[in-house]
Structures are given as C-alpha cells and as structure tokens.
Amino acid sequence: MSPFPTHRRVACWAGMCPGNEQSAAKRRRRRITPGNRRLKRTLVQAAWAASPSKNSYRASHCRRLAGRRGKKRALIAVGHSRLVIFYHLLKETKTSADLGGDFYDRLQPQRLTHYVRRLEHLGHKVSLQPLVAP
C-alpha cells in the first residue's frame, strides 16, 4: 500500500470514486471514474453477494442507500467502502469487526419513533416502554 498515501488515492486508482462533472453548479454526469476494471468488478460482485444477507453492516448500508439512490449506485458505494476498509487493513495491519445490521438503529434510535406516529394516524394506540435488561 506504500504507493498510495491515502485511501482516496486507492479509490481513484481503482475507479470506485464518483465522477464529478459540474458546470455552473449543475451536475452533468454521475458515472464512476475509469480505473482498474478487474478490481472494480470484484468489489461490485462482493457487494452484490453481501446485499441479501440479513444481519450485517454492509447489507444494511446497501439497503439504506438503495432506497435513496437505487440498487446499482448503492452497490458502487458499498464496494467503495469495502475498498477503504481493505486499504486500512493492509496499511495499518488492523483487524476488522462487523458493526452489525442494527448499527444505524443503535446510532440514532429516535429516528424510529416516527413509526409510532404513522400507526397512530392509522387508528392504533401505541405506547413505547424501554426493555429492562436482565
């Protein structure tokens, strides 16, 4: 990893960073940059294989992005995040740990309370009570 000073350089070399063609503050094209085709294909295939799993961070990340941007753009984003993880694993010889499928729910639990309002609008009575830890 010594030829690449930062993870951004690796992503650019691999072609996994988004294109940024702007003119007058309008985005013209959103294609990813050209790069190493084999590495790009491998990263996208790995993201595609991880997307149907149930309780993993990468699958929840992919589902979260696919709702906003679409499935294929989400796969590119997950492939990019995997490349960044691989870079740091090789550069700093660290170990990796999966954050879990409920990482975003644990990060901001108050975001999920909007479901209570939706159920109340449908005519249900809902009360939230925290679980007592055994």
OpenMM code with the backbone's topology and positions (N, CA, C; nanometers):
from openmm import Vec3, app, unit

residues = "MET SER PRO PHE PRO THR HIS ARG ARG VAL ALA CYS TRP ALA GLY MET CYS PRO GLY ASN GLU GLN SER ALA ALA LYS ARG ARG ARG ARG ARG ILE THR PRO GLY ASN ARG ARG LEU LYS ARG THR LEU VAL GLN ALA ALA TRP ALA ALA SER PRO SER LYS ASN SER TYR ARG ALA SER HIS CYS ARG ARG LEU ALA GLY ARG ARG GLY LYS LYS ARG ALA LEU ILE ALA VAL GLY HIS SER ARG LEU VAL ILE PHE TYR HIS LEU LEU LYS GLU THR LYS THR SER ALA ASP LEU GLY GLY ASP PHE TYR ASP ARG LEU GLN PRO GLN ARG LEU THR HIS TYR VAL ARG ARG LEU GLU HIS LEU GLY HIS LYS VAL SER LEU GLN PRO LEU VAL ALA PRO".split()
positions = [
    Vec3(0.0805, -0.1198, 0.0000),
    Vec3(0.0000, 0.0000, 0.0000),
    Vec3(0.0848, 0.1262, 0.0000),
    Vec3(0.2151, 0.1111, -0.0038),
    Vec3(0.3022, 0.2290, 0.0030),
    Vec3(0.2882, 0.3232, -0.1169),
    Vec3(0.2518, 0.2787, -0.2388),
    Vec3(0.2349, 0.3763, -0.3468),
    Vec3(0.1150, 0.4698, -0.3263),
    Vec3(0.0240, 0.4342, -0.2373),
    Vec3(-0.0959, 0.5139, -0.2171),
    Vec3(-0.0901, 0.5813, -0.0811),
    Vec3(-0.0753, 0.7126, -0.0759),
    Vec3(-0.0657, 0.7795, 0.0541),
    Vec3(-0.1971, 0.7823, 0.1314),
    Vec3(-0.3105, 0.7850, 0.0625),
    Vec3(-0.4389, 0.7895, 0.1317),
    Vec3(-0.5360, 0.6906, 0.0670),
    Vec3(-0.6457, 0.6654, 0.1351),
    Vec3(-0.7476, 0.5751, 0.0812),
    Vec3(-0.8188, 0.6386, -0.0383),
    Vec3(-0.8174, 0.7698, -0.0466),
    Vec3(-0.8793, 0.8371, -0.1609),
    Vec3(-0.8029, 0.8073, -0.2898),
    Vec3(-0.6716, 0.7980, -0.2802),
    Vec3(-0.5895, 0.7666, -0.3983),
    Vec3(-0.6156, 0.6248, -0.4480),
    Vec3(-0.6360, 0.5326, -0.3553),
    Vec3(-0.6655, 0.3941, -0.3936),
    Vec3(-0.8005, 0.3880, -0.4635),
    Vec3(-0.8989, 0.4586, -0.4089),
    Vec3(-1.0323, 0.4587, -0.4689),
    Vec3(-1.0297, 0.5208, -0.6079),
    Vec3(-0.9518, 0.6237, -0.6252),
    Vec3(-0.9396, 0.6864, -0.7574),
    Vec3(-0.8697, 0.5935, -0.8550),
    Vec3(-0.7641, 0.5264, -0.8097),
    Vec3(-0.6921, 0.4333, -0.8975),
    Vec3(-0.7811, 0.3170, -0.9377),
    Vec3(-0.8614, 0.2691, -0.8447),
    Vec3(-0.9481, 0.1554, -0.8733),
    Vec3(-1.0703, 0.1947, -0.9552),
    Vec3(-1.1005, 0.3234, -0.9600),
    Vec3(-1.2183, 0.3682, -1.0328),
    Vec3(-1.3453, 0.3536, -0.9518),
    Vec3(-1.3335, 0.3576, -0.8211),
    Vec3(-1.4500, 0.3414, -0.7344),
    Vec3(-1.4927, 0.4725, -0.6687),
    Vec3(-1.4460, 0.5841, -0.7198),
    Vec3(-1.4925, 0.7120, -0.6664),
    Vec3(-1.5871, 0.7753, -0.7685),
    Vec3(-1.6851, 0.8500, -0.7211),
    Vec3(-1.7841, 0.9059, -0.8136),
    Vec3(-1.7243, 1.0145, -0.9009),
    Vec3(-1.7717, 1.0223, -1.0229),
    Vec3(-1.7294, 1.1292, -1.1122),
    Vec3(-1.7880, 1.2608, -1.0662),
    Vec3(-1.7226, 1.3690, -1.0998),
    Vec3(-1.7687, 1.4987, -1.0531),
    Vec3(-1.7594, 1.5984, -1.1672),
    Vec3(-1.8476, 1.5855, -1.2637),
    Vec3(-1.8510, 1.6811, -1.3731),
    Vec3(-1.9554, 1.7854, -1.3421),
    Vec3(-1.9107, 1.9076, -1.3153),
    Vec3(-2.0019, 2.0153, -1.2826),
    Vec3(-1.9776, 2.1313, -1.3756),
    Vec3(-2.0844, 2.2011, -1.4052),
    Vec3(-2.0759, 2.3245, -1.4808),
    Vec3(-2.1864, 2.4146, -1.4285),
    Vec3(-2.1479, 2.5308, -1.3800),
    Vec3(-2.2418, 2.6270, -1.3226),
    Vec3(-2.3223, 2.5639, -1.2090),
    Vec3(-2.2541, 2.4901, -1.1247),
    Vec3(-2.3121, 2.4246, -1.0069),
    Vec3(-2.4184, 2.3220, -1.0436),
    Vec3(-2.4185, 2.2712, -1.1653),
    Vec3(-2.5097, 2.1644, -1.2050),
    Vec3(-2.4275, 2.0412, -1.2343),
    Vec3(-2.4712, 1.9287, -1.1820),
    Vec3(-2.4000, 1.8036, -1.2058),
    Vec3(-2.4411, 1.7490, -1.3405),
    Vec3(-2.3430, 1.7254, -1.4260),
    Vec3(-2.3701, 1.6800, -1.5619),
    Vec3(-2.3746, 1.5283, -1.5725),
    Vec3(-2.2742, 1.4625, -1.5214),
    Vec3(-2.2631, 1.3177, -1.5322),
    Vec3(-2.2330, 1.2602, -1.3973),
    Vec3(-2.2828, 1.1400, -1.3708),
    Vec3(-2.2569, 1.0773, -1.2421),
    Vec3(-2.1917, 0.9421, -1.2589),
    Vec3(-2.1223, 0.9231, -1.3640),
    Vec3(-2.0541, 0.7957, -1.3844),
    Vec3(-1.9328, 0.7867, -1.2935),
    Vec3(-1.8972, 0.6639, -1.2615),
    Vec3(-1.7769, 0.6464, -1.1823),
    Vec3(-1.6558, 0.6616, -1.2731),
    Vec3(-1.5434, 0.6906, -1.2137),
    Vec3(-1.4234, 0.7184, -1.2912),
    Vec3(-1.3655, 0.5896, -1.3498),
    Vec3(-1.2956, 0.6000, -1.4625),
    Vec3(-1.2312, 0.4794, -1.5164),
    Vec3(-1.1162, 0.4370, -1.4255),
    Vec3(-1.0937, 0.3088, -1.4195),
    Vec3(-0.9881, 0.2579, -1.3326),
    Vec3(-0.9621, 0.1122, -1.3618),
    Vec3(-0.9146, 0.0417, -1.2637),
    Vec3(-0.8821, -0.0991, -1.2761),
    Vec3(-1.0123, -0.1797, -1.2879),
    Vec3(-1.0388, -0.2319, -1.4058),
    Vec3(-1.1660, -0.2995, -1.4323),
    Vec3(-1.1844, -0.4256, -1.3498),
    Vec3(-1.0799, -0.5021, -1.3345),
    Vec3(-1.0929, -0.6282, -1.2602),
    Vec3(-1.1211, -0.6043, -1.1121),
    Vec3(-1.0515, -0.5079, -1.0550),
    Vec3(-1.0746, -0.4780, -0.9139),
    Vec3(-1.2141, -0.4206, -0.8933),
    Vec3(-1.2551, -0.3332, -0.9825),
    Vec3(-1.3884, -0.2733, -0.9728),
    Vec3(-1.4967, -0.3799, -0.9840),
    Vec3(-1.4807, -0.4701, -1.0782),
    Vec3(-1.5776, -0.5781, -1.0975),
    Vec3(-1.5827, -0.6690, -0.9750),
    Vec3(-1.4670, -0.6985, -0.9174),
    Vec3(-1.4614, -0.7843, -0.7994),
    Vec3(-1.5288, -0.7185, -0.6793),
    Vec3(-1.5045, -0.5896, -0.6599),
    Vec3(-1.5649, -0.5196, -0.5468),
    Vec3(-1.7165, -0.5114, -0.5603),
    Vec3(-1.7653, -0.4882, -0.6812),
    Vec3(-1.9102, -0.4801, -0.7021),
    Vec3(-1.9738, -0.6175, -0.6846),
    Vec3(-1.9075, -0.7220, -0.7313),
    Vec3(-1.9607, -0.8572, -0.7131),
    Vec3(-1.9647, -0.8950, -0.5642),
    Vec3(-1.8630, -0.8535, -0.4896),
    Vec3(-1.8628, -0.8812, -0.3453),
    Vec3(-1.9751, -0.8047, -0.2756),
    Vec3(-2.0000, -0.6818, -0.3186),
    Vec3(-2.1104, -0.6043, -0.2611),
    Vec3(-2.2445, -0.6657, -0.2986),
    Vec3(-2.2550, -0.7140, -0.4215),
    Vec3(-2.3783, -0.7789, -0.4663),
    Vec3(-2.4052, -0.9062, -0.3861),
    Vec3(-2.3003, -0.9814, -0.3569),
    Vec3(-2.3157, -1.1052, -0.2804),
    Vec3(-2.3511, -1.0773, -0.1348),
    Vec3(-2.3064, -0.9660, -0.0812),
    Vec3(-2.3334, -0.9341, 0.0592),
    Vec3(-2.4695, -0.8685, 0.0788),
    Vec3(-2.5307, -0.8186, -0.0265),
    Vec3(-2.6545, -0.7417, -0.0107),
    Vec3(-2.7741, -0.8226, 0.0399),
    Vec3(-2.7930, -0.9521, 0.0062),
    Vec3(-2.9108, -1.0203, 0.0594),
    Vec3(-2.8965, -1.0733, 0.2023),
    Vec3(-2.7795, -1.0620, 0.2622),
    Vec3(-2.7640, -1.1142, 0.3978),
    Vec3(-2.8474, -1.0315, 0.4959),
    Vec3(-2.8814, -1.0905, 0.6072),
    Vec3(-2.9777, -1.0289, 0.6979),
    Vec3(-2.9143, -0.9375, 0.8021),
    Vec3(-2.8151, -0.9859, 0.8725),
    Vec3(-2.7672, -0.9125, 0.9889),
    Vec3(-2.6206, -0.8731, 0.9742),
    Vec3(-2.5905, -0.7943, 0.8715),
    Vec3(-2.4553, -0.7438, 0.8565),
    Vec3(-2.4608, -0.5948, 0.8249),
    Vec3(-2.3548, -0.5258, 0.8613),
    Vec3(-2.3492, -0.3818, 0.8403),
    Vec3(-2.3532, -0.3475, 0.6919),
    Vec3(-2.2785, -0.4227, 0.6106),
    Vec3(-2.2718, -0.3907, 0.4684),
    Vec3(-2.4064, -0.4086, 0.3995),
    Vec3(-2.4822, -0.5098, 0.4393),
    Vec3(-2.6145, -0.5308, 0.3811),
    Vec3(-2.7096, -0.4194, 0.4222),
    Vec3(-2.7043, -0.3776, 0.5484),
    Vec3(-2.7919, -0.2690, 0.5913),
    Vec3(-2.7511, -0.1380, 0.5255),
    Vec3(-2.6212, -0.1177, 0.5058),
    Vec3(-2.5716, 0.0008, 0.4355),
    Vec3(-2.6219, 0.0012, 0.2912),
    Vec3(-2.6182, -0.1137, 0.2268),
    Vec3(-2.6649, -0.1246, 0.0888),
    Vec3(-2.8154, -0.0998, 0.0800),
    Vec3(-2.8927, -0.1578, 0.1699),
    Vec3(-3.0382, -0.1359, 0.1683),
    Vec3(-3.0722, 0.0100, 0.1941),
    Vec3(-2.9992, 0.0714, 0.2830),
    Vec3(-3.0240, 0.2116, 0.3172),
    Vec3(-2.9968, 0.3029, 0.1983),
    Vec3(-2.8880, 0.2772, 0.1279),
    Vec3(-2.8547, 0.3598, 0.0122),
    Vec3(-2.9429, 0.3288, -0.1081),
    Vec3(-2.9827, 0.2041, -0.1236),
    Vec3(-3.0647, 0.1651, -0.2388),
    Vec3(-3.2008, 0.2334, -0.2351),
    Vec3(-3.2514, 0.2599, -0.1177),
    Vec3(-3.3790, 0.3296, -0.1072),
    Vec3(-3.3717, 0.4714, -0.1583),
    Vec3(-3.2573, 0.5355, -0.1450),
    Vec3(-3.2420, 0.6740, -0.1889),
    Vec3(-3.1853, 0.6867, -0.3295),
    Vec3(-3.0871, 0.6044, -0.3623),
    Vec3(-3.0126, 0.6235, -0.4869),
    Vec3(-3.0355, 0.5169, -0.5917),
    Vec3(-3.0865, 0.4032, -0.5522),
    Vec3(-3.1024, 0.2925, -0.6456),
    Vec3(-3.0026, 0.1826, -0.6148),
    Vec3(-3.0354, 0.0625, -0.6624),
    Vec3(-2.9575, -0.0557, -0.6267),
    Vec3(-2.8140, -0.0501, -0.6801),
    Vec3(-2.7970, -0.0093, -0.8053),
    Vec3(-2.6628, -0.0137, -0.8641),
    Vec3(-2.5701, 0.0909, -0.8039),
    Vec3(-2.6200, 0.2083, -0.7760),
    Vec3(-2.5357, 0.3091, -0.7114),
    Vec3(-2.5013, 0.2677, -0.5689),
    Vec3(-2.5946, 0.2020, -0.5040),
    Vec3(-2.5673, 0.1533, -0.3687),
    Vec3(-2.4566, 0.0477, -0.3715),
    Vec3(-2.4561, -0.0378, -0.4732),
    Vec3(-2.3513, -0.1392, -0.4843),
    Vec3(-2.2146, -0.0752, -0.5044),
    Vec3(-2.2082, 0.0299, -0.5832),
    Vec3(-2.0813, 0.1006, -0.6030),
    Vec3(-2.0358, 0.1626, -0.4715),
    Vec3(-2.1282, 0.2201, -0.3957),
    Vec3(-2.0923, 0.2815, -0.2680),
    Vec3(-2.0439, 0.1773, -0.1676),
    Vec3(-2.1078, 0.0613, -0.1640),
    Vec3(-2.0645, -0.0445, -0.0724),
    Vec3(-1.9291, -0.1000, -0.1166),
    Vec3(-1.9085, -0.1134, -0.2476),
    Vec3(-1.7785, -0.1565, -0.2980),
    Vec3(-1.6694, -0.0572, -0.2624),
    Vec3(-1.7011, 0.0718, -0.2699),
    Vec3(-1.6055, 0.1753, -0.2315),
    Vec3(-1.5710, 0.1659, -0.0833),
    Vec3(-1.6722, 0.1450, 0.0003),
    Vec3(-1.6436, 0.1347, 0.1445),
    Vec3(-1.5619, 0.0099, 0.1758),
    Vec3(-1.5859, -0.0991, 0.1032),
    Vec3(-1.5035, -0.2190, 0.1225),
    Vec3(-1.3590, -0.1937, 0.0838),
    Vec3(-1.3383, -0.1212, -0.0261),
    Vec3(-1.2025, -0.0898, -0.0691),
    Vec3(-1.1310, -0.0063, 0.0369),
    Vec3(-1.1998, 0.0887, 0.0959),
    Vec3(-1.1403, 0.1711, 0.2016),
    Vec3(-1.1060, 0.0847, 0.3227),
    Vec3(-1.1938, -0.0090, 0.3567),
    Vec3(-1.1657, -0.0995, 0.4682),
    Vec3(-1.0434, -0.1856, 0.4381),
    Vec3(-1.0353, -0.2408, 0.3172),
    Vec3(-0.9197, -0.3220, 0.2794),
    Vec3(-0.7916, -0.2403, 0.2843),
    Vec3(-0.7987, -0.1150, 0.2411),
    Vec3(-0.6806, -0.0292, 0.2436),
    Vec3(-0.6294, -0.0142, 0.3871),
    Vec3(-0.7203, 0.0169, 0.4788),
    Vec3(-0.6775, 0.0371, 0.6174),
    Vec3(-0.6319, -0.0929, 0.6822),
    Vec3(-0.6921, -0.2049, 0.6451),
    Vec3(-0.6475, -0.3331, 0.6997),
    Vec3(-0.5050, -0.3645, 0.6564),
    Vec3(-0.4744, -0.3378, 0.5298),
    Vec3(-0.3406, -0.3682, 0.4794),
    Vec3(-0.2376, -0.2644, 0.5212),
    Vec3(-0.2775, -0.1392, 0.5273),
    Vec3(-0.1833, -0.0319, 0.5584),
    Vec3(-0.1448, -0.0331, 0.7064),
    Vec3(-0.2427, -0.0520, 0.7936),
    Vec3(-0.2173, -0.0387, 0.9360),
    Vec3(-0.2201, -0.1724, 1.0095),
    Vec3(-0.2350, -0.2806, 0.9390),
    Vec3(-0.2431, -0.4174, 0.9939),
    Vec3(-0.3387, -0.4253, 1.1129),
    Vec3(-0.4602, -0.3778, 1.0900),
    Vec3(-0.5642, -0.3844, 1.1923),
    Vec3(-0.6569, -0.5008, 1.1607),
    Vec3(-0.7415, -0.5341, 1.2566),
    Vec3(-0.8440, -0.6342, 1.2329),
    Vec3(-0.9769, -0.5645, 1.2094),
    Vec3(-1.0653, -0.6327, 1.1413),
    Vec3(-1.1947, -0.5753, 1.1082),
    Vec3(-1.3036, -0.6424, 1.1908),
    Vec3(-1.4020, -0.5649, 1.2307),
    Vec3(-1.5166, -0.6182, 1.3037),
    Vec3(-1.6431, -0.5633, 1.2393),
    Vec3(-1.7406, -0.6501, 1.2182),
    Vec3(-1.8662, -0.6074, 1.1595),
    Vec3(-1.9454, -0.5283, 1.2638),
    Vec3(-2.0030, -0.4167, 1.2231),
    Vec3(-2.0765, -0.3316, 1.3155),
    Vec3(-2.2158, -0.3833, 1.3460),
    Vec3(-2.2659, -0.4740, 1.2639),
    Vec3(-2.3978, -0.5324, 1.2868),
    Vec3(-2.5049, -0.4677, 1.2016),
    Vec3(-2.6087, -0.5427, 1.1764),
    Vec3(-2.7162, -0.4944, 1.0915),
    Vec3(-2.7993, -0.3847, 1.1543),
    Vec3(-2.7976, -0.3744, 1.2867),
    Vec3(-2.8751, -0.2715, 1.3540),
    Vec3(-2.7895, -0.1519, 1.3955),
    Vec3(-2.6769, -0.1313, 1.3296),
    Vec3(-2.5867, -0.0216, 1.3650),
    Vec3(-2.6551, 0.1138, 1.3521),
    Vec3(-2.7251, 0.1369, 1.2419),
    Vec3(-2.7895, 0.2663, 1.2205),
    Vec3(-2.9057, 0.2876, 1.3176),
    Vec3(-2.9732, 0.1794, 1.3569),
    Vec3(-3.0804, 0.1913, 1.4551),
    Vec3(-3.0244, 0.2264, 1.5928),
    Vec3(-2.9113, 0.1680, 1.6279),
    Vec3(-2.8479, 0.1996, 1.7559),
    Vec3(-2.7845, 0.3382, 1.7541),
    Vec3(-2.7438, 0.3843, 1.6360),
    Vec3(-2.6791, 0.5150, 1.6245),
    Vec3(-2.7774, 0.6279, 1.6537),
    Vec3(-2.8974, 0.6189, 1.5979),
    Vec3(-2.9997, 0.7206, 1.6192),
    Vec3(-3.1343, 0.6529, 1.6471),
    Vec3(-3.1583, 0.6086, 1.7690),
    Vec3(-3.2829, 0.5364, 1.7975),
    Vec3(-3.4072, 0.6242, 1.7869),
    Vec3(-3.3937, 0.7543, 1.8025),
    Vec3(-3.5102, 0.8415, 1.7942),
    Vec3(-3.5663, 0.8509, 1.6526),
    Vec3(-3.4896, 0.8111, 1.5528),
    Vec3(-3.5396, 0.8118, 1.4152),
    Vec3(-3.6530, 0.7120, 1.3955),
    Vec3(-3.6526, 0.6059, 1.4734),
    Vec3(-3.7526, 0.5018, 1.4563),
    Vec3(-3.8865, 0.5354, 1.5205),
    Vec3(-3.8914, 0.6400, 1.5992),
    Vec3(-4.0176, 0.6736, 1.6655),
    Vec3(-4.1201, 0.7317, 1.5703),
    Vec3(-4.0815, 0.7666, 1.4481),
    Vec3(-4.1814, 0.8177, 1.3535),
    Vec3(-4.2799, 0.7086, 1.3120),
    Vec3(-4.2438, 0.5837, 1.3335),
    Vec3(-4.3370, 0.4750, 1.3047),
    Vec3(-4.4545, 0.4763, 1.4018),
    Vec3(-4.4324, 0.5247, 1.5228),
    Vec3(-4.5407, 0.5354, 1.6204),
    Vec3(-4.6456, 0.6334, 1.5684),
    Vec3(-4.6004, 0.7474, 1.5186),
    Vec3(-4.6944, 0.8465, 1.4648),
    Vec3(-4.7718, 0.7913, 1.3467),
    Vec3(-4.7057, 0.7132, 1.2634),
    Vec3(-4.7752, 0.6554, 1.1479),
    Vec3(-4.8829, 0.5571, 1.1925),
    Vec3(-4.8516, 0.4777, 1.2954),
    Vec3(-4.9513, 0.3844, 1.3472),
    Vec3(-5.0676, 0.4576, 1.4145),
    Vec3(-5.0385, 0.5674, 1.4824),
    Vec3(-5.1454, 0.6447, 1.5451),
    Vec3(-5.2374, 0.7080, 1.4412),
    Vec3(-5.1800, 0.7483, 1.3292),
    Vec3(-5.2629, 0.8025, 1.2205),
    Vec3(-5.3534, 0.6952, 1.1602),
    Vec3(-5.3118, 0.5705, 1.1699),
    Vec3(-5.3949, 0.4604, 1.1199),
    Vec3(-5.5003, 0.4162, 1.2208),
    Vec3(-5.5003, 0.4753, 1.3415),
    Vec3(-5.6027, 0.4450, 1.4396),
    Vec3(-5.5610, 0.3489, 1.5485),
    Vec3(-5.4332, 0.3253, 1.5657),
    Vec3(-5.3848, 0.2348, 1.6700),
    Vec3(-5.3354, 0.3158, 1.7894),
    Vec3(-5.3456, 0.2569, 1.9057),
    Vec3(-5.2901, 0.3176, 2.0254),
    Vec3(-5.1574, 0.2489, 2.0560),
    Vec3(-5.0520, 0.3274, 2.0614),
    Vec3(-4.9178, 0.2723, 2.0776),
    Vec3(-4.8518, 0.3414, 2.1962),
    Vec3(-4.7876, 0.2625, 2.2801),
    Vec3(-4.7070, 0.3194, 2.3879),
    Vec3(-4.5722, 0.2488, 2.3872),
    Vec3(-4.4667, 0.3276, 2.4002),
    Vec3(-4.3313, 0.2745, 2.3988),
    Vec3(-4.2789, 0.2659, 2.5407),
    Vec3(-4.2268, 0.1512, 2.5760),
    Vec3(-4.1674, 0.1308, 2.7073),
    Vec3(-4.0318, 0.0646, 2.6881),
    Vec3(-3.9279, 0.1157, 2.7528),
    Vec3(-3.7961, 0.0542, 2.7358),
    Vec3(-3.7907, -0.0834, 2.8020),
    Vec3(-3.7131, -0.1722, 2.7411),
    Vec3(-3.6938, -0.3064, 2.7972),
    Vec3(-3.6010, -0.2997, 2.9173),
    Vec3(-3.6308, -0.3792, 3.0158),
    Vec3(-3.5451, -0.3870, 3.1320),
    Vec3(-3.4421, -0.4957, 3.1057),
    Vec3(-3.3153, -0.4620, 3.1232),
    Vec3(-3.2095, -0.5592, 3.0984),
    Vec3(-3.2074, -0.6637, 3.2084),
    Vec3(-3.1957, -0.7936, 3.1730),
    Vec3(-3.1936, -0.8989, 3.2774),
    Vec3(-3.0638, -0.9017, 3.3536),
] * unit.nanometer
topology = app.Topology()
chain = topology.addChain("A")
for resn in residues:
    res = topology.addResidue(resn, chain)
    for name in ("N", "CA", "C"):
        topology.addAtom(name, app.Element.getBySymbol(name[0]), res)
